[in-house]
Amino acid sequence: MSERDSTSSHRLIAERLDRVRTRVADAEVRFGRDPGSVQLLAVSKVHSAESIRIAAGLGQVEFGESYVQEACDKQRLLDDLDIEWHFVGRIQSNKTKLIAEHFSWVHGLNDARHAHRLGVQRPNPDTPLRCCLQVNLSGEPSKAGVTPDALPELLDQCSRVPGLRIEGLMTLPAPCDGLESQRRPFAELRQLRDQLATPAIPLSTLSMGMSDDLEAAVAEGATMVRIGTAIFGPRLRA
Ligand SMILES: *Cc1c(COP(=O)(O)O)cnc(C)c1O
């Protein structure tokens, strides 16, 4: 990257990150959430290691990636930084070992067989892989995630797996416009959490909200919003 390009991407990412932090803080105030109760996960899939380095230099710690090999390549370039890596992509059985070894968090757990593989393959049982179970609400197009009916059994199975800690629930609703419609699936996820939480497994993480609907997610109790485009700009490939 030329010096001029690098300066301008620094400025762009700094401006965007600032705007996203302000949106999160404003939403916390507007919807009566405690200040700082919503964590920002920067979803950097497809974007360069250099962009991640810029955001990390601006104080961002949590980064989300969707493609295992791409993530591992970037992690190697960034291993001088203190970054918490989250896997937010679709889990494939033949990638669970790399996921278990290279990430602190997994957001899209929706299969007990994946859970067992990840648990067995987690290198250090003293630092369990922190997982959110993905729920498919109101027929999202990707079809990823379990239905609300299947969630109690998945939770029961996954919470017994050594090497994993089930932190909460995640959802990725179909895009829609308008705060009220955007809030509906997020409210459903919160209600599911309230029904299933126990003292032993409080499910305190609600991973929901992206660039276009983070306010709705914060309104309904998100503790982690997963933001890509609003920080790094449009993705030039899927
Ligand atoms: C890409 C991605 C995001 C970020 O989406 P934006 O709309 O770019 O903010 C969030 N969550 C998951 C699971 C993703 O794959």
The ligand as a MOL file (V3000), in Angstrom:
LIG
                    3D

  0  0  0     0  0            999 V3000
M  V30 BEGIN CTAB
M  V30 COUNTS 15 15 0 0 0
M  V30 BEGIN ATOM
M  V30 1 C -20.5640 -10.0740 7.5910 0
M  V30 2 C -21.2670 -10.3360 8.8780 0
M  V30 3 C -21.6140 -9.2820 9.7330 0
M  V30 4 C -21.3640 -7.8210 9.4040 0
M  V30 5 O -22.3170 -7.3640 8.5040 0
M  V30 6 P -22.3830 -5.8090 8.0650 0
M  V30 7 O -23.7470 -5.6780 7.5100 0
M  V30 8 O -21.3140 -5.6150 7.0700 0
M  V30 9 O -22.1950 -4.9920 9.2870 0
M  V30 10 C -22.2260 -9.6010 10.9190 0
M  V30 11 N -22.4830 -10.8820 11.2670 0
M  V30 12 C -22.1630 -11.9180 10.4780 0
M  V30 13 C -22.4740 -13.2990 10.9140 0
M  V30 14 C -21.5630 -11.6730 9.2490 0
M  V30 15 O -21.2720 -12.7110 8.4510 0
M  V30 END ATOM
M  V30 BEGIN BOND
M  V30 1 1 1 2
M  V30 2 1 2 3
M  V30 3 2 2 14
M  V30 4 1 3 4
M  V30 5 2 3 10
M  V30 6 1 4 5
M  V30 7 1 5 6
M  V30 8 2 6 7
M  V30 9 1 6 8
M  V30 10 1 6 9
M  V30 11 1 10 11
M  V30 12 2 11 12
M  V30 13 1 12 13
M  V30 14 1 12 14
M  V30 15 1 14 15
M  V30 END BOND
M  V30 END CTAB
M  END
